């Protein structure tokens, strides 16, 4: 009995230590992000202009490239693809890839949560609240808490934005439009990164 109690206490202490370590790491990441933001604000005006112009061009190209073929792809509301492309596109490829993962994961989880809640509970405000809760919880459980906002927004679109046709079709369309926008943004930034490396330019 004492051995079991000791083992349980040891497990509890280990779990508590892991939680403290995760909290400490999360605080450090937030601190680094804040410092990075402050450093960016201290850049000279010319450097900020170049960075902002480059980001704007990449975003515009990605948005147009995502929007134009949507009708050919059978996507009725192509503006969601353009919005996603703008949200994903950055001047750094690693940042773009990370944002793309969050957008796609959030859309999948939010779409599933919104669709599941609607089909099981019917459209209502309590259903909507449940969908947002489920979407957020699911993101945390699969260890992509950074996708929570996108997941909740996707669930919001499915449950609160008026639409024609079955909810299954709307949920599928949102996920496909977001997926297309993500792919176009990643491809655009990848091509720009390759071109910049080829000519020796750094944004």
MODA-V857514 format. One record per pair of residues at least 24 apart in sequence whose C-alpha atoms are under 10 Angstrom apart, sorted by the first residue. I is the first residue (numbers start at 1). GAP is how many residues later the second one is. D is the distance in Angstrom with one decimal. If there is no record, write none. Layout:
<<I	GAP	D> <I	GAP	D>>
This chain:
<<47	156	9.0> <50	153	7.3> <51	40	7.8> <51	151	9.7> <51	152	6.1> <52	39	9.2> <52	151	9.5> <53	150	9.7> <54	36	9.1> <54	37	7.0> <54	138	9.9> <54	149	7.1> <55	31	9.7> <55	34	7.7> <55	35	6.1> <55	36	5.6> <55	37	9.3> <55	134	9.8> <55	148	8.9> <56	30	9.1> <56	33	9.3> <56	34	9.0> <56	35	9.2> <57	32	10.0> <57	34	9.7> <58	27	9.6> <58	28	8.6> <58	31	6.8> <58	32	7.4> <58	33	7.3> <58	127	8.4> <58	130	7.2> <58	131	7.0> <58	134	8.0> <59	24	9.7> <59	26	7.0> <59	27	5.1> <59	28	8.2> <59	29	8.4> <59	30	5.6> <59	31	7.4> <59	32	9.0> <59	126	7.9> <59	129	8.9> <59	130	9.0> <60	25	8.8> <60	26	7.3> <60	29	9.2> <61	24	9.2> <61	25	9.1> <61	28	9.6> <61	123	9.5> <61	124	8.7> <61	127	7.6> <61	128	9.7> <62	24	6.9> <62	26	9.2> <62	27	7.2> <62	119	8.0> <62	120	9.3> <62	121	9.6> <62	122	6.1> <62	123	5.2> <62	124	8.6> <62	125	8.5> <62	126	6.0> <62	127	8.2> <63	24	9.3> <63	25	9.9> <63	26	8.9> <63	118	7.6> <63	121	8.2> <63	122	7.6> <63	125	9.8> <64	117	9.9> <64	120	9.6> <65	116	8.7> <65	119	6.8> <65	120	8.5> <65	123	8.7> <66	111	8.9> <66	112	9.7> <66	114	6.8> <66	115	5.4> <66	116	8.6> <66	117	8.5> <66	118	5.8> <66	119	7.7> <66	122	9.9> <67	110	9.3> <67	113	9.2> <67	114	8.0> <67	117	9.6> <69	111	9.9> <70	107	8.0> <70	110	8.6> <70	111	9.7> <73	103	9.7> <73	104	9.6> <73	107	9.6> <74	99	9.1> <74	102	9.9> <74	103	9.8> <75	97	10.0> <75	98	6.6> <75	99	8.8> <75	101	7.8> <75	102	6.7> <75	105	9.6> <76	94	9.9> <76	97	7.9> <76	98	9.8> <76	101	9.0> <77	93	9.9> <77	96	8.1> <77	97	8.4> <77	100	7.7> <78	95	9.6> <78	96	9.5> <78	99	6.7> <78	100	9.3> <78	102	9.5> <78	103	9.0> <79	98	8.4> <79	99	9.7> <79	102	9.4> <80	93	9.5> <80	94	7.3> <80	95	9.5> <80	96	9.5> <80	97	5.9> <80	98	6.4> <80	99	9.9> <80	100	9.4> <80	101	7.6> <81	93	8.6> <81	94	9.5> <81	95	8.4> <81	96	4.8> <81	97	5.3> <81	98	7.6> <81	99	6.1> <81	100	4.2> <81	101	7.7> <81	102	9.6> <81	103	8.8> <81	104	9.6> <82	95	8.6> <82	96	8.5> <82	98	9.0> <82	99	6.1> <82	100	9.2> <82	102	9.3> <82	103	9.2> <83	94	9.5> <83	95	8.4> <83	98	7.6> <83	99	9.7> <84	93	8.2> <84	94	5.8> <84	95	8.4> <84	96	8.5> <84	97	5.1> <84	98	6.3> <84	99	9.7> <84	100	9.4> <84	101	8.1> <85	92	9.9> <85	93	8.1> <85	94	9.4> <85	95	8.4> <85	96	4.6> <85	97	5.7> <85	98	8.2> <85	99	6.7> <85	100	4.9> <85	101	8.3> <85	103	9.4> <86	95	8.3> <86	96	9.1> <86	99	7.5> <87	94	9.1> <87	95	8.8> <87	98	8.7> <88	93	8.2> <88	94	6.5> <88	95	9.5> <88	96	9.4> <88	97	6.2> <88	98	7.6> <88	101	9.5> <89	92	9.6> <89	93	8.5> <89	95	9.1> <89	96	5.3> <89	97	6.9> <89	98	9.5> <89	99	8.0> <89	100	6.6> <90	95	8.6> <90	96	9.1> <90	98	9.8> <90	99	7.1> <91	98	6.8> <91	99	9.6> <91	101	8.5> <91	102	8.0> <91	111	9.6> <91	112	6.9> <92	97	7.6> <92	98	9.0> <92	100	9.6> <92	101	7.7> <92	110	9.9> <92	111	8.3> <93	92	10.0> <93	93	7.6> <93	94	9.6> <93	95	9.6> <93	96	6.0> <93	97	6.3> <93	98	9.6> <93	99	9.0> <93	100	6.9> <93	101	9.9> <94	92	9.7> <94	95	9.6> <94	96	9.6> <95	91	10.0> <96	86	9.1> <96	89	7.8> <96	90	6.4> <96	91	9.9> <96	92	10.0> <96	93	7.4> <96	94	9.0> <97	85	9.0> <97	86	9.9> <97	88	9.1> <97	89	6.5> <97	90	9.9> <97	92	9.2> <97	93	9.4> <98	48	9.6> <98	88	10.0> <99	47	8.9> <99	48	8.7> <99	83	8.9> <99	87	9.5> <100	47	9.8> <100	78	9.5> <100	79	8.9> <100	81	9.1> <100	82	5.6> <100	83	8.1> <100	85	8.1> <100	86	7.2> <101	43	9.1> <101	45	9.5> <101	46	8.1> <101	81	8.4> <102	37	9.6> <102	42	7.3> <102	43	8.7> <102	44	6.3> <102	45	4.5> <102	46	8.3> <102	47	9.1> <102	48	7.4> <102	49	8.8> <102	80	9.9> <103	43	9.2> <103	44	6.5> <103	45	9.4> <103	46	9.1> <103	47	6.1> <103	48	8.0> <103	51	9.8> <103	72	9.8> <103	75	7.4> <103	76	8.3> <103	78	9.5> <103	79	7.4> <104	43	8.4> <104	46	8.5> <104	47	9.0> <104	71	7.7> <104	72	9.5> <104	74	6.7> <104	75	6.1> <104	76	9.6> <104	77	9.4> <104	78	7.1> <104	79	9.5> <105	34	8.2> <105	37	9.9> <105	39	8.0> <105	41	9.6> <105	42	6.5> <105	43	9.1> <105	45	8.3> <105	46	7.6> <105	70	9.6> <105	74	9.5> <106	29	8.1> <106	30	9.0> <106	32	9.6> <106	33	7.4> <106	38	8.6> <106	39	9.2> <106	40	8.6> <106	41	4.8> <106	42	6.3> <106	43	7.4> <106	44	4.8> <106	45	3.9> <106	46	7.7> <106	47	8.5> <106	48	7.4> <106	49	9.4> <106	69	9.4> <106	72	9.7> <107	28	9.6> <107	40	8.5> <107	41	9.6> <107	42	9.7> <107	43	6.3> <107	44	5.4> <107	45	8.6> <107	46	8.3> <107	47	5.8> <107	48	8.3> <107	64	9.2> <107	65	10.0> <107	67	7.6> <107	68	5.7> <107	69	9.1> <107	70	9.7> <107	71	6.9> <107	72	8.2> <108	27	9.5> <108	42	9.5> <108	43	7.4> <108	46	8.5> <108	47	9.8> <108	63	9.1> <108	64	9.2> <108	66	9.1> <108	67	6.2> <108	68	9.4> <108	70	9.2> <108	71	9.2> <109	25	8.8> <109	26	5.9> <109	27	8.6> <109	28	9.9> <109	29	7.1> <109	30	7.2> <109	38	8.9> <109	39	8.9> <109	41	9.0> <109	42	5.8> <109	43	8.7> <109	45	8.4> <109	46	8.5> <109	66	9.6> <110	24	8.3> <110	25	5.2> <110	26	8.2> <110	28	8.9> <110	29	9.0> <110	37	9.4> <110	38	8.5> <110	39	9.2> <110	40	7.3> <110	41	3.9> <110	42	5.8> <110	43	7.3> <110	44	5.0> <110	45	4.8> <110	46	8.3> <110	47	9.3> <110	48	8.7> <110	61	9.1> <110	65	9.2> <111	24	8.5> <111	40	7.3> <111	41	9.0> <111	42	9.4> <111	43	5.9> <111	44	5.8> <111	45	9.3> <111	46	9.0> <111	47	7.2> <111	48	9.8> <111	57	9.3> <111	59	9.2> <111	60	5.5> <111	61	7.6> <111	62	9.7> <111	63	7.6> <111	64	6.9> <112	39	9.2> <112	42	9.3> <112	43	8.1> <112	46	9.9> <112	56	9.7> <112	59	7.8> <112	60	9.3> <112	63	9.5> <113	25	8.7> <113	38	8.4> <113	39	8.9> <113	41	9.0> <113	42	6.6> <113	45	9.5> <113	58	9.9> <114	37	9.2> <114	38	8.8> <114	39	9.9> <114	40	7.6> <114	41	4.5> <114	42	7.5> <114	43	8.6> <114	44	6.1> <114	45	6.5> <114	53	9.2> <114	54	9.7> <114	57	7.9> <115	40	7.9> <115	43	7.3> <115	44	8.2> <115	52	6.9> <115	53	6.6> <115	54	9.8> <115	55	9.1> <115	56	6.6> <115	57	9.3> <116	52	9.4> <117	38	9.3> <117	42	9.1> <118	37	9.9> <118	40	8.8> <118	41	7.3> <118	49	8.0> <118	50	9.5> <119	48	8.4> <119	49	8.8> <122	37	9.7> <123	35	9.9> <123	36	6.8> <123	37	8.8> <123	44	9.9> <124	35	8.1> <124	36	9.0> <125	34	8.7> <125	35	8.8> <127	32	8.3> <128	24	9.7> <128	27	7.5> <128	28	7.0> <128	29	10.0> <128	30	9.1> <128	31	6.1> <128	32	7.8> <129	26	9.4> <129	27	9.0> <129	30	9.8> <130	25	9.7> <131	24	6.3> <131	25	8.2> <131	27	9.8> <131	28	8.6> <132	24	7.4> <132	27	9.9> <154	24	9.7>>
